[in-house]
Amino acid sequence: MAKSCSYYSFVQVWAGSYNTVAVTESGEVMVCGLNNYNQMGLAEGLTFYMPVVSPDLSKRRWQGVAIGQHHAVAQVAEGVD
């Protein structure tokens, strides 16, 4: 069973036109919203109405995220790869 948002403590949150990205205290990256171009790093074409952990995005520490209408761009905390 998925944990509710009240279980998590968020330290950073970024919002775009149709999606949101949040980082928890433990470093997990949670995403929700429109994902028609795989901009959330999850299975293409699925829309997520509740925040879910993105395993791929959670593999790194993020310094900043910018979210547009149909895209997301992020900078890793260690610098640019």
CYANA upper distance limits for C-alpha pairs under 8 A (distance plus 0.5 A):
  3 LYS  CA      7 TYR  CA      6.87
  4 SER  CA      8 TYR  CA      8.16
  5 CYS  CA     51 PRO  CA      7.83
  8 TYR  CA     24 THR  CA      6.87
  8 TYR  CA     25 GLU  CA      8.23
  9 SER  CA     24 THR  CA      5.95
  9 SER  CA     25 GLU  CA      6.21
 10 PHE  CA     22 ALA  CA      7.01
 10 PHE  CA     23 VAL  CA      6.16
 10 PHE  CA     24 THR  CA      4.70
 10 PHE  CA     25 GLU  CA      6.34
 11 VAL  CA     22 ALA  CA      8.08
 11 VAL  CA     23 VAL  CA      6.38
 11 VAL  CA     24 THR  CA      6.10
 11 VAL  CA     25 GLU  CA      6.26
 12 GLN  CA     22 ALA  CA      6.07
 12 GLN  CA     23 VAL  CA      5.72
 12 GLN  CA     24 THR  CA      7.73
 13 VAL  CA     20 THR  CA      7.77
 13 VAL  CA     21 VAL  CA      6.33
 13 VAL  CA     22 ALA  CA      4.74
 13 VAL  CA     23 VAL  CA      6.98
 14 TRP  CA     20 THR  CA      6.25
 14 TRP  CA     21 VAL  CA      5.76
 14 TRP  CA     22 ALA  CA      6.77
 14 TRP  CA     65 VAL  CA      7.08
 14 TRP  CA     66 ALA  CA      7.57
 14 TRP  CA     67 ILE  CA      7.64
 15 ALA  CA     19 ASN  CA      6.59
 15 ALA  CA     20 THR  CA      4.89
 15 ALA  CA     21 VAL  CA      6.94
 15 ALA  CA     67 ILE  CA      6.91
 16 GLY  CA     20 THR  CA      6.56
 16 GLY  CA     66 ALA  CA      8.18
 16 GLY  CA     67 ILE  CA      5.17
 16 GLY  CA     68 GLY  CA      5.67
 16 GLY  CA     69 GLN  CA      6.76
 17 SER  CA     67 ILE  CA      8.07
 17 SER  CA     68 GLY  CA      6.57
 17 SER  CA     69 GLN  CA      5.34
 17 SER  CA     70 HIS  CA      8.47
 18 TYR  CA     33 GLY  CA      6.19
 18 TYR  CA     34 LEU  CA      6.00
 18 TYR  CA     69 GLN  CA      6.62
 18 TYR  CA     70 HIS  CA      8.08
 19 ASN  CA     31 VAL  CA      7.82
 19 ASN  CA     32 CYS  CA      6.12
 19 ASN  CA     33 GLY  CA      4.58
 19 ASN  CA     34 LEU  CA      6.14
 19 ASN  CA     35 ASN  CA      8.34
 19 ASN  CA     40 MET  CA      8.44
 19 ASN  CA     67 ILE  CA      8.14
 20 THR  CA     31 VAL  CA      6.16
 20 THR  CA     32 CYS  CA      5.95
 20 THR  CA     33 GLY  CA      6.85
 20 THR  CA     67 ILE  CA      8.35
 21 VAL  CA     29 VAL  CA      7.43
 21 VAL  CA     30 MET  CA      6.27
 21 VAL  CA     31 VAL  CA      5.06
 21 VAL  CA     32 CYS  CA      7.30
 21 VAL  CA     65 VAL  CA      8.46
 22 ALA  CA     29 VAL  CA      6.24
 22 ALA  CA     30 MET  CA      5.66
 22 ALA  CA     31 VAL  CA      6.90
 23 VAL  CA     27 GLY  CA      6.35
 23 VAL  CA     28 GLU  CA      6.17
 23 VAL  CA     29 VAL  CA      5.11
 23 VAL  CA     30 MET  CA      6.71
 24 THR  CA     28 GLU  CA      5.83
 24 THR  CA     29 VAL  CA      7.03
 24 THR  CA     30 MET  CA      8.09
 27 GLY  CA     58 SER  CA      7.21
 27 GLY  CA     61 ARG  CA      7.37
 28 GLU  CA     53 VAL  CA      7.07
 28 GLU  CA     54 SER  CA      8.13
 28 GLU  CA     55 PRO  CA      8.43
 28 GLU  CA     58 SER  CA      5.46
 29 VAL  CA     53 VAL  CA      6.20
 29 VAL  CA     54 SER  CA      6.27
 29 VAL  CA     55 PRO  CA      8.12
 29 VAL  CA     57 LEU  CA      6.54
 29 VAL  CA     58 SER  CA      5.43
 30 MET  CA     51 PRO  CA      6.18
 30 MET  CA     52 VAL  CA      5.65
 30 MET  CA     53 VAL  CA      4.80
 30 MET  CA     54 SER  CA      6.26
 31 VAL  CA     40 MET  CA      6.76
 31 VAL  CA     48 PHE  CA      8.34
 31 VAL  CA     51 PRO  CA      5.62
 31 VAL  CA     52 VAL  CA      6.05
 31 VAL  CA     53 VAL  CA      6.93
 31 VAL  CA     54 SER  CA      7.08
 32 CYS  CA     40 MET  CA      7.93
 32 CYS  CA     47 THR  CA      7.99
 32 CYS  CA     48 PHE  CA      5.46
 32 CYS  CA     49 TYR  CA      6.40
 32 CYS  CA     50 MET  CA      6.26
 32 CYS  CA     51 PRO  CA      5.07
 32 CYS  CA     52 VAL  CA      6.98
 33 GLY  CA     47 THR  CA      6.19
 33 GLY  CA     48 PHE  CA      5.53
 33 GLY  CA     49 TYR  CA      6.20
 33 GLY  CA     50 MET  CA      8.18
 33 GLY  CA     51 PRO  CA      8.49
 34 LEU  CA     40 MET  CA      8.43
 34 LEU  CA     46 LEU  CA      7.93
 34 LEU  CA     47 THR  CA      5.33
 34 LEU  CA     48 PHE  CA      7.18
 35 ASN  CA     39 GLN  CA      6.08
 35 ASN  CA     40 MET  CA      6.26
 35 ASN  CA     42 LEU  CA      8.04
 35 ASN  CA     44 GLU  CA      6.97
 35 ASN  CA     45 GLY  CA      6.26
 35 ASN  CA     46 LEU  CA      6.24
 35 ASN  CA     47 THR  CA      5.76
 35 ASN  CA     48 PHE  CA      8.00
 36 ASN  CA     44 GLU  CA      6.58
 36 ASN  CA     45 GLY  CA      4.88
 36 ASN  CA     46 LEU  CA      7.07
 36 ASN  CA     47 THR  CA      7.66
 36 ASN  CA     70 HIS  CA      8.38
 37 TYR  CA     44 GLU  CA      6.83
 37 TYR  CA     45 GLY  CA      7.29
 37 TYR  CA     70 HIS  CA      7.33
 37 TYR  CA     71 HIS  CA      8.06
 38 ASN  CA     42 LEU  CA      6.49
 38 ASN  CA     43 ALA  CA      7.05
 38 ASN  CA     44 GLU  CA      5.21
 38 ASN  CA     45 GLY  CA      7.31
 39 GLN  CA     70 HIS  CA      7.33
 39 GLN  CA     71 HIS  CA      5.79
 39 GLN  CA     72 ALA  CA      6.28
 40 MET  CA     54 SER  CA      8.13
 40 MET  CA     72 ALA  CA      7.93
 41 GLY  CA     54 SER  CA      7.06
 41 GLY  CA     56 ASP  CA      7.23
 41 GLY  CA     57 LEU  CA      7.28
 42 LEU  CA     46 LEU  CA      8.34
 42 LEU  CA     54 SER  CA      7.09
 48 PHE  CA     52 VAL  CA      7.99
 53 VAL  CA     58 SER  CA      8.07
 54 SER  CA     58 SER  CA      6.51
 55 PRO  CA     59 LYS  CA      7.13
 60 ARG  CA     76 VAL  CA      7.31
 60 ARG  CA     77 ALA  CA      8.47
 61 ARG  CA     76 VAL  CA      6.36
 61 ARG  CA     77 ALA  CA      5.97
 61 ARG  CA     78 GLU  CA      8.20
 62 TRP  CA     74 ALA  CA      7.36
 62 TRP  CA     75 GLN  CA      6.41
 62 TRP  CA     76 VAL  CA      4.93
 62 TRP  CA     77 ALA  CA      5.45
 63 GLN  CA     74 ALA  CA      8.08
 63 GLN  CA     75 GLN  CA      6.15
 63 GLN  CA     76 VAL  CA      5.98
 63 GLN  CA     77 ALA  CA      4.97
 64 GLY  CA     74 ALA  CA      6.18
 64 GLY  CA     75 GLN  CA      5.93
 64 GLY  CA     76 VAL  CA      7.82
 64 GLY  CA     77 ALA  CA      8.35
 65 VAL  CA     72 ALA  CA      7.50
 65 VAL  CA     73 VAL  CA      6.21
 65 VAL  CA     74 ALA  CA      4.77
 65 VAL  CA     75 GLN  CA      7.01
 66 ALA  CA     72 ALA  CA      6.24
 66 ALA  CA     73 VAL  CA      5.75
 66 ALA  CA     74 ALA  CA      6.79
 67 ILE  CA     71 HIS  CA      6.44
 67 ILE  CA     72 ALA  CA      4.85
 67 ILE  CA     73 VAL  CA      6.91
 68 GLY  CA     72 ALA  CA      6.67
 75 GLN  CA     79 GLY  CA      7.27
 75 GLN  CA     80 VAL  CA      6.87
 76 VAL  CA     80 VAL  CA      6.72
 76 VAL  CA     81 ASP  CA      8.42
